[in-house]
Structure formats: structure tokens, C-alpha cells
Amino acid sequence: MTDGVGRPGFNHNDFYHGSLLRRVPPDCARALDVGCGTGVFARRLALRASAVDALDRSAEVIETARSRSADLPHVRYVHADLAEHDLGEGRYDYIAALASIHHMPFAETITRLSRALTPGGVLAVLGCYRQVTLPDLLPDLIAAPTNLAANVAVRLSSRLRGRATSVVDTAPVSEPRMTLAEIRREAELLLPDVVIRRRLYWRYSLFSRRPATSLR
């Protein structure tokens, strides 16, 4: 794992993989990973879903992901921009988006992802938000020592193993424009059952289950 400039570092998204994977429905037939990067989460998701579509608009990281998933034929990597990609309706039992939603129009994207879920399907978002208030800043000030220690440990481990890194391991970086309050307000209008929580390391989680009785 690398930081934003290709150096080995503690990956804040990977830290939450377990929490996201616990939301995968039993007997998940098809899952989608939006903004899959080099496919770390998609490969873990493949252990819980019969088929995984992994989407990213960067051709370079998609090629890296494919090269690392040769033993997982049920993971399909797609080089595409989500805004131009046909998701269909009611296709996926589980959709995940890790640090990718802030690259896209929030309301439009959340609506499309929700419609692509099967009845009873789960939307799981690990997102980034713009920090503007003291409550935004406090959790990460508290977590700063842990973040520093984790980065040092990862870099030391990488150096001892002589691991080579490349910028192909990184995804494009974009600063979030929406505050957590704005995200919460829009999400609650679009997804009545949504649960949003502030997380450490400049992240929030959003979970929503599509009603099992009917399609919206």
C-alpha cells in the first residue's frame, strides 16, 4: 500500500475493509466496487460474492488490478467512468464505493447506485468529507499519533522486505467539496433508511439497504 505520492504508507481505506465486508449480504450473487483502484478491496469482496464487477476510470490502475487477480476469474475489471457506465437496475446485491464518491456529483451518484441494487441489496460507502468545524477536526487530532505510528511501521516493513513501489499503486487525489452535514442532509432525503457515521482518518461511512418488498 502507498501514500498519495507512491511511497509505502498506512492506507486509511484498507483500515475499514472489515467493516465494509461485514455488510455483504449472505449468498451475495453479484457485487460492484466503484472506484476499485488496483483491486485490493475487490479481491477481498470476491471471497464473499459469486461475481464482482470492479470499475475505475483510470486505465493504469485497472491494468494493475487485472494483473493481480489472474487467479480470480469471477472478478471483472471494467475501465469506465461511472457517469457514462450503464449500471442497470436491480442488478447488484452489494455495492461498495471507497473514497470515490467525492469525485462525482453526490445526489446523482447515490441515486444511480441505489437503483442498481436488488431488493434487499446493500450500499456501502466509505467517503471523504470537507472538514470545517471543531467536531470534524477533533477525532483526527486524537488519531494523529496512531496514524503516524502506522505509517512508520508500514514504511519500515516495506523497506526491510525490499518492496518496490510505484505510482501505479495510487489513485487520483481530489479534495472533497461537501461537508459531513451536507452529505448527511442529501443522503437522508434520497435514502430514508441511511446510517451515516463519522470515522477516524478523515472518513465517514454510509450504509443503506434497499427495501426488499419493492423497487424504488
N, C-alpha and C positions, 0 to 999 in steps of 0.2 A: 504494500500500500504506500502511496506517496502523498505529499502535500501538494499545494497548488502550483509548485514550480518543478515538480518531478523528483524532489528529494524524498527519501523514505520518511514517513511520519504517521502519527496516530490518525486513523480515519474516523471522523465523527459519525459518518453514516453507517459504517460497519458495526459500530458500537451498539446500534439499535436493531440489527438484523434479527436477533432472537425475539424481541418484542413484536416485530412485524410478522415473523413467521408463525408465531403462536395464533395469529388471526386467520390463517389459511383454513378454510372450511374442510371438514373431513371429506374424503373421496373427491377432492378437487380435480375436475376433469381438465380444465384449461385455465391458465393464468397469464397475466400480462405484466411485464415490467417496463414502465415508462421511463425513458432516460437511463437505459441499462448500463451505460459506460462499458467497461471491459468485462462485464458479466458476472461479477462476484456474487451479487445477490441472486441473479437469475439461476446460477448453478446451484445455489442452496435451495432456491424455490423449487427446482426440478426434483428434489428429493421428496417433495410433498404434493406435487401436481403431475398428472399424467402427460400434460403438454404445456410448454411455456413459450410464449411469444415475447421476445425481448427487443425493444425498439429504441433506437437512438439516431439522432440526425448527424452524428459525426462518423464519417466513413472509416477514419483511422481506428477509433476505439471499437467499432463493430468488427473490423478485421482482427483485432487483437482478441476480442471476445470469442470469435469463431475458432481461432487457433487454440484457445484454451479449453474448448468444450467439445473436442472431437469425440470424446467417449460418451457424450450426452446427445444422442440423435433426436431426442424429444424436445430439445431447446432449439427454437428457430429464431435466429437473429435477423432483424429487419432494419436496413438503413433507410430511414424515412423521418420526415418531420411530422410530429403528431397532428399538427394543424391541417396537414394535407393527406393524412392516412385514414382510410375507411376502417373504423373500429367495428362497424356493425352494431346491432342492438341485441342485448341479451346473450352475448357470446361468451363472457368470461365469468368464472366462479370467484375469481380473486384478481384484483388489480392493485399493483403497488407503484408508487412514484416516490423515489428517494432523491431529495434535493433537486428536483427538476421542475416542479410546478411553478416556481417563481420566474422561470424563463418564459412562461406563457401567460396569456390572459386568464386570470383565475376563474371567474364565473363560467366562462365558455368552456374551459378545460374540464372543470369539475362536473359540469352538466353532461358533457360528452362521455366522460369516464363512468359516471353513474348510469347512464343509459346503456352502456356497453356491458353492464353486469347482468348476470342471470338473476331471476328471482331468488332472494336469499344470499346473493353474492356480496362480497366484502370489498370495500375500497379502503386502502391503507396508504396514507400519505405521511412521509417524513419530510417536513418542509423547513424552509428558512424564512425569517421574517425581519423586517426593519426594526431595529431597537431604538426607541425614543424616550422611554420612561425608566425610572429607577427600578421598578419591578422587572423590566426587561433585562436590566444590566446585572442585578444582584446575583441571580443564580449562576451566571457565568463568571462573575468575580470570585464567587465561592469555589467554583470548579477549576479556576485557573491553575492552581498548583497541581491538581490531578492531571490536567491537560498537558502541562509542561513535563511532568514525570513520565507520562505515557509516551510523549514524543521522543524524549531522550531514550527510553527503553527500546522503542521500535527502531530508532536510528542506530543504536549500539548493536542490537541484534542483527540488523541488516549488514552493518559493517563487519561484524565478526564472521558472518556467513559469506561475505564477499558478494552479496547480491547486487547485481546491476539493475539500475532503474532507468526509466525513460519517460519522457513527457507523454508518450502514447498511453501511459497508465493514468493520465489525468483527464478530467472532463473540463469543458469550457466553464469559466467562472463568471457569474453575473451577480451583481448586488441586488438583494430583494427590495422591492418598492413598497410592499404593503406591510403595515404594522400587524401585530397579532390581533388587535382589536378589530381591524378592518377585515382580516381573514375570518375571524370568528363570526362577525356580523353577516358577511356574504354567505359563508358556509351554512349558517343556521337558516337562512332564507331558502337555500337550494336543497338542503339535506336535513329534514326535520329531526332525524334520529342521530345526528352527528355528535361525536365526542371529540373535543379538542383539548389538548393539554400542552402547556409549556414544558419543554425539555431542556436538559443541560446541553452545552456546546452549541448554542445559537440555533436551536431546533425546536420545532413543535410537532406533535403527532395529531393526525386526524383519522378517525375511523368511522365508517358508516356502513350499514348493512341495508341492501335494497329489500323492500318488503317482499316476503315470499308469496304473497297472495295475488299480486298483480304487477304489471309493468307500468312504470310511470311514463 
